[in-house]
Structure formats: C-alpha cells, structure tokens
C-alpha cells in the first residue's frame, strides 16, 4: 500500500488510547510529546502509567471501552490484545470520523507510524509501509548515529536567527546567503564537540561578512561562557537523553527523560542572547 506522508498537528486535540499495557504506553507517550490531550481507557493499567510523564499527562479511565468513548475524539489508538475489540474500535472511529490506528493491524488502520529519529525540531521518519518494521528500525538506528543531539541546538539557534532576520528589514537574498553559509559551515561539528571558541569564530566570520560588511566585529564572546555548561551536559547525557520509541520495549529512560535536561529554558534564553549579540539593528546595518 502506498501511504501519504504527513506531519500531523495534534496539539490540544482529544486523543484516545484503548489499552493499558506497554503498547498503549508507547502510543500515549508519542501523543503527549506532540501536545495532545490524552485519555487512556483500560480495565487495568501497567505500572508504567503511574510514572512520569504518563502519570501527570494522561486521563486514565479504569473500565472497558464503550462506543460512546469515541465522541469528540480526533485520533485513537487501539492497543489491546483483543482482536474483536480492536475491530470495534476501528468501526467506531470510522463512523465518527476519527483517525484510527490499530496496533499490528495496518489493514484496519487509517495510518501507520513510521520509525523516527527526533533531535529537537528535526524529525526524520522511516517507513517501509508496514512491510518490514525490522528494516525500518535498522535504518533508524543508523540515522541515530549520523544525526546527534547537536542538531537540536543548531536548529534552535537557526530558528531564532531566522525569525529575527525576517523582521529586521534586511534583504531576503542576504538572508538566504547567511542561512546557506551557516548550514554549510563547521558549526554543527563545533557544537557536537563543545568547541565554543570555534563556534564563536564561525559565527563572527559569517555575520561580519554578511551583515556588518566587514566594518564591525560582532560580539559572540558570550558563547565561551554561557554555553559551556550546556555543551558539557549535552555530551554527558547524549545517550541517556535520547528519546527513541522501540516497537518491542519501553525503558525507564523513556519514561523519565522525555525532555532532555539540556533542552531547558536556559537554552532558550541563551538563544535570545545570541540574537541580541549577532544581529544588528537597522541603524547598525545601514
């Protein structure tokens, strides 16, 4: 079957998981990460549901599923070990216009879930259209080696820079040059190894050339001081902080570390400092 690839915005949407086992827990966590309002229905719940983030971010109803539970539901996962019940869930979803996924039964599902690698705003999806989850998992594991946590910080900085430049009145073609040079620079490598001096040099070179017309030295010295602890934490916690959802198991790290420690409010403040220090005002650039 040929699927249509799409990134779905479910923030604030009512989403339902039927099934209180490990499979249901995995589905619920992916929904929580995407900002959904998650309800889980099951006659019994695994202990996982009483750990964070599931404990605080799901509404748990301890009883059997009823068709009326599908009212006002945008998306539902059928994650029970009862094929007849899963079929009922699929039929109810179809009659009410809810998107439905039945675990291990793509024929009764409106969509299937790809294997994913996520680094902050970077989301890489791998799918074999349901023909070989094992191959999708193997490819994902290879991608995890190639795309490390440094991409999350890189994209956070790029996003802040882009937003600031687009509102600064500078020529759009100049922006394209800056972004292209940043992407093709050694900035990612410098982030990965925590080389703040090298990162400072790269930023100075690009912004001096493209914004200050070689007349000013942009101040990026804050990198050396403010980001050092973030890099140290990133490198120390790289494996532990990675949130990867495996089709066969769910680990304590998945439950406890849904938000990597280095992606805290501190990094957003630092990114804001970045903009203030390397982006001149309109008067400066004229």
N, C-alpha and C positions, 0 to 999 in steps of 0.2 A: 504493500500500500504506500502511496505517495502522500506524505504529510506536508502541511503548510507551516513553515517555521514562523514563530511569532513570539515576541516578549510581551507578556500579559501584565497589565497594571491591575493588581487586586488590592491595593492599599485601601483600607476601610470597608472592603467588601465582606459580606457574610459568607463564610466558607464552612463547610461541614465535613467532618471526618467520621465515618462509621467504622468503629473497630478500635479497641483499646490496647492492642498489642504493640510489638516493636514496629511492625509495618505502619500502623496508624501513627505511631510516634514520629517516625521519619517524615511522613506526609505532613503532620501538624507543624513540625519544625520548619519545613520549607515554606509553609504558609505564613508562619509567624515572621520569618525573615523578610517576607515581601510585604508585611504590614497589614495582613488580613485580620478580620475579626473571626476567630476560630472557635467553633463548637465541636466537641467530640462526644459521640454517643456510643455507649457500650455497657453491657451488663456488668462487666468487670474491667479494671484498668491495671495495666502493668505498673510496677513501681516507678518506671521512668516518668510517668505522668505527674508524679509528686516531687520531681526535681525540676530545677530551673533549666530552660525557660518555660517548660510546659506548665509548671505549677501556677505561675503568675499570668500566663498569657493565653490560657485556654479556658473556655467554659465547659465543664465536664458534666454530662448527664448520665447517671448510672442506671440505665434501663435498656431494654431492647429498642431497636429502631422502629419508628412508626412513619407511615407515609406523610403525615402532617408535618413531620420534621423538615420536609423539603421546602416548606413555604418560605419565600423571600431569600432563598439560597442562590448565590451566584455560581458557586463551584462546589462540587462534592467529590470526596474520595471514598470509594467502597473498599475497605481494608479488613474484611472479615474472612474467616476460613469456611464460610457457609456459602457455597455457590448459588443456592436458591435465593438467599437473602441479597447477595450481590446483584443478582438479576433483577430483583425487585427494586433495589436502589437505582439501577440503570434505567428501568422503566419509569420510575417516579421522576427522575431527573429529566428524562426526555419529555414527559408530559408537562413539566413545569418550566421548561426552557433553561434548565441549569446545566452548566458544563460538568461532565462526569468522567471520572477515571476509575476503572475497576482494576485493582491490583492483579497483575499476572493474567489479565484477560483483555487484550487490546481490541478484540472484536466487539466488545460491549462498551468500549470507551470512546468518548469524543476526542480525546487527546492522549498522548503518552508523554512520559517525562524523559528528557534526554539526560545523559550523564554530564555533569557540569564541573567546570573549574571556575571559581569566583575569587577575584582579588579586588576587593572594594567595588568600584563601578565597572570593572572589567568582568564580563561574563562570557565564557566560552562554552558552547553547547556541542555535545557529540551525540549523534543518534544513528542507529542502524535500522531505524523504522521498525524496531521491535524484533528484528530477525536474530540479533546476537548481542544481548546485553553484556556478555563477557568481553566481546571485542570492543564495545563502546567503553567499558571500564578500563581496558588495557590502554586505549588511546588517551583516555582522560588522565591516567597515571603518568603517561609520557608527557602530556601537556603540563601537568603539575610541576614536573622537573624544569620545564622550559620557561614557565611564567610564574615567577616567585612573588613574594609579598611586596617587593619593591614597586610592582605595577600599581598597587593600591595607592601608595603615596604619590607616585608620579601622576596618576590621573586626578587625584585630589588637587594637586598643585596646578596641573594643566587646566582643570575646570575653573579654578579661581582666577587664573590669569586670563582665560578666555572671556569670562564674564566681565572682568574689569576692562579689558581692552575694547570689547564691543561697546561699552558705554563711555569710552574715553574720547571719542571723536576722531581717532586715528584712522588712516585709510585702511579699508578692509584688505587690500592686496598686501599691505605691510604686515597685517596680522597673519596672513597665510604664510608669509616668509618666516615669521617668528615661530609659528607652530611647527612648520616643517623642519626648521633647524633644531628645535627642542626635541622632536621625535627622533631625528637622525643623529643627535648628539650622543655623547657618552654619559648623559645624565642618569639614565637607568642603571648603568653599571656602577656609577658613583653612589647612587642610593643603595644598591644591593650590598656594597661592602662598607657602607658607612663613611665614605670619604667626603666629609663635609667641606674640606678645603678645595678638593677637586670640583665638587658641586658648585661651590661659590665661584670658582674660576670660570666654569662653563656658563653659568647664568650671567656673570659680568660680561663675558665676551659677546654673548648673543644680544643682550639688551643694550649694551653700549653701542654695538654696531647698528642695530635696527631702530632704536628709539632715541638715543641720545646723540646719534650722528657722530660718535667718537669724541664728543666735546665734554662729556661728564663721565665720572666713574660711578656707576650705580652701586649703592650700598647694599651688599649682600653678606656683610660680616656677621649678621645675626645667626646665619646658618651654623657657624662653627660652635656657637654656644648653645643656642636654643634647641637645635635638632639632635645633638649628640646623644642625649639620653633616649630619644625616640629610636634612633638607629640601633643603639645597643640593645634595646628591648625588642626591636623587630628581629634582629639576628638571633637573639637568645630564644625567642618564642616562635620562630618561624614554623616549626613543625607542629608545635602544640596549638598554636592559634589558628591553624588552617581548618576551615570548616568544610569537610568533604562528606557527602552523604553516600554511603555504600549501600548497594541493594540488599546485602546479606546481613549487615550488622549495624549496630548503633553503639558508639562508645561513650564512656563517661566524658571524654574531652568534647564530644559533640554537644553534650548537654550543658557542660559547664562553660564552654568557651565560644558561644555563638557570636560574641563580639570580641575580636582580638584586642588585647589590652593596649596595643599601640595605636589603635584607631579610636582614640578618646577625644573628648572636647579639646584637649590640649593641641592636638594636631590641627584642628580647625582654626584655633587662634593663631597658630604658627603660620598656617596658610594665609590668613588675613594679613599677618605681618609681612609675609612675602610680597603681597600685592602692594602694600604701602611703600615698601622699600625699593622695589624694582620697577614700578610703573609710575612715570612722572605725571604731573598734572598737565592740562592742556597748555598752560603758560610755559611750563618747562620744555615742552616738546616743540614749540613754535620757533 
